[in-house]
Amino acid sequence: MPKLPQQIADCKIAIIYDRVTTRYGGAEKVLAAIHQIFPNAVLYTSVYDSKNTEWADEIKVIPTWLQNIPFAKHHHRWLLPLLPSAFESIDLSTYNIVISVTSAEAKGVITLPEQLHICYLLTPTRYLYSHQQIYLQAAHHTIWKLDGIVKKIFKYIEWWDIAASARPDVYLPISKLIAHRLATHYQRKATQVIYPPVEDLPRSKKPTKTAFFDTYYLVISRLVPYKKIDLVIHATQLLGKNLIIVGDGPEKKHLQKVIESTHKPEKIKLLDPLPKADVLSLMRNATALVMPGIEDFGITPLEALTQETPSIVHFESGVAELLRHKKTGIHLQELTVNGLIEALEQIESTSFSTAEMKKVVTKNSTKQFKKTIQQVVTTLWKEHYVKYT
């Protein structure tokens, strides 16, 4: 066994992520922050789309052999049975510390006993556990004739996923919700919950005319089924409120049809992803951000706090652990149209604390996140070094 470096500054570090194919979302902000702490770290992933991931331009990214399959970057879901072997094929033998950031397969990389594998857990594999029925229904609508095969694939991946969950030495979940799922699905204990970072975003001064309406509610999201954006459309329509939706994803065409079928579709704007300055302007001038689905965490409501805008979030979402009900947001109690109507009415009858908003942002800033990760990884390495020397 090669001699282990005593100081973390001398350690060779690898970061593992499920796939580097999407724009700057919550997980990508975590990856960028971790890489800023460890700037020499290499990022390994299943597939890499350099044209769509500007956030990774300054990072050395190494994809697996799946990258050689022509359609892999844009249709990785079709390669689900191959993902376990792809991650197991990554050679990490020259590294001292491996940090997997994952909501799926990246935790399944193979490491040696003298290597420290830290998993920053976004969630136990979503399509196998918390959202399995949603994914199976989506697959049924797309390839219903192959239902039997899809279920067998899911069974195989679940078997592998349970085995892979034993591979990290340490788990750092992103919320208490995920710590609970970790214990439930993997029978593993969290070492420490570390909430994701919120950027130090400037307070927008752009006028409300950017938003098309004088007053409006705002959704900023990937357009996927479990986000439950259709409920926001129906609730705002019933209350006669304006709504702006910003995002892209497989649900976009469906949501457009839902909007067109409403009583007053002119009161809803469905926009493609926008530059950050425009997003901040929309946040700053919105009555509230609305994020009804049960999220593993959900960084967007914290970004809204930087603009002194409250949010409606599901009470089970990870971010609800930081947003106090009727202080910095409203906790949605029931994931129905009526539940949302009640939450929207509460928003308009509640005075929120901007001082409390600032406290939440400061406590969960990128600077604080990096400090915490640095301290935790350093402590874990010291304990690991003692154990293996």
Buried (B, 14 or more C-beta within 10 A) or exposed (E): EEEBBEEBEEBBBBBBBBBBBBEBBBBBBBBBBBBBBBEEBBBBBBBBBEEBBEBBEEBEBBBBBBBEBEEBBEEBEEBBEBBBEBBBEBEBEEBBBBBBBBBBBBBBBBBEEBBBBBBBBBBBBBBBBBBBEBBBEBBEEEEEEEEEEBEEBBEEBBEBBBEBBEBBBBBBBBBBBBBEBBBEBBEBEBBEBBBBBBBEBEEBEBEBEBBBBEEBBBBBBBBBBBBBBBBBBBBBBBBEBBBBBBBBBEBBEBBBEBBEEBEEBEBBBBBEBBEEEBBBBBBBBBBBBBBBBBBBBBBBBBBBBBBBBBBBBBBBBBBBBBBBBBBBBBBBBEBBBEBBBBBBEBBEEBEBBEEBBBBBBEEBBBEBBBEBBBEBBBEBBEEBBEEEE
